[in-house]
Amino acid sequence: MYGKCGDLASAKRIFDGMKKKDVIIWNAMISGYAQNGLSDETISLFNTMKEEEVHPNKITLVVVLSACASIGALDIGKWIDEYASRRGLRHDIYVGTSLIDMYAKCGSVSCAYKIFESMTKKNRVSWNAMISALAFHGRAFEALSLFDRMLAEGDVNLPDDITFVGVLSACVHAGLVDEGYQMFSLMRCYGLAPKIEHYSCMVDLLCRAGRVEEAWVLIEKMPEKPDEVLLGAVLGACHKVKNEKIGERVMNLILHMEPSNSGNYIISSKIYARMKRWDESARMLKLMKEKGVTKTPGCSWIEIDSHVFEFLAGTLLHSQFAKEIYEVLQLQYEEMKTVADTSAVDFCVQGA
């Protein structure tokens, strides 16, 4: 109860006070962390569970695999894969699908595909996970081919909203505008009305192709108002293809919807500068400063010996390793200086 309500401190206090804990109790605490987006804590508690020699069941595996997928903890994910194989759980439809998702999000799409092909039973979620994995890794034609395979299987696993997000994402990564329009239209054949996710894919596809006018027409046809993510994609495309007309329309909308996003002010300032409207360009940066808007620091994770470390730009959270980290960075910096790019020099000499 405490975990589901977000009171993890109380849940952990009760958990720690229990002398005997079976797999159900461990699952409840692990799930509490996972449901609240605390992937590091989820994996840490799972490691403790292993040390206590409590055997995880398929529910445990599915929850922890989701946490591994969210932060790219591949080593833990591989251990779960091996454990599932030993316990005969690898071919469970839910464990198998979670393994596909984990491997794909950790960058090992080939392992994900092997899991998919080895599954004796596949449901729509399994198909969707594999199609989305291929699309995410830029293997667009394989994703579309797998979609065709899914349709050929019959009426058992008909595509749903998530399926079409996957195939449209594949079209986005490969720049397949015509195929994207085709898939977008195909949704109606399966009784599916495009949602904002599908419109977002199409708008992204058109923006990447420089077809900003078409993207704006599509936005105006949407059954609901576009969100800031969608408008942000259009704004970025307007800056890239120098479409000031639509860019200014989008600016007015997005700054009203998302006044605390620094990127919107910066791109807006650049668009105004390109239009030679210097006062407006300066006003954007001034407005950003007046509202106290700052750029969100970048964040990354690394997994070492089954432990996940988080790094934030501009901080020293791991001060005990600071000396070693900066020594490695300095070494890499020196190596970059010694490997010079002489192609431009050769070109100048030849053209002299």
Secondary structure, DSSP 8 states (H G I E B T S, - for coil): -TTTTT-HHHHHHHHHH-S---HHHHHHHHHHHHHTT-HHHHHHHHHHHHHTT----HHHHHHHHHHHHHHT-HHHHHHHHHHHHHTT-TTSHHHHHHHHHHHHHTT-HHHHHHHHHH-SS--HHHHHHHHHHHHHTT-HHHHHHHHHHHHHT-STT---HHHHHHHHHHHHHHT-HHHHHHHHHHHHHTT----HHHHHHHHHHHHHTT-HHHHHHHHHT-SS---HHHHHHHHHHHHHHT-HHHHHHHHHHHHHH-TT-HHHHHHHHHHHHHTT-HHHHHHHHHHHHHTT------EEEEEETTEEEEEETT--TTGGGHHHHHHHHHHHHHHHHHS---HHHHHHHHH-
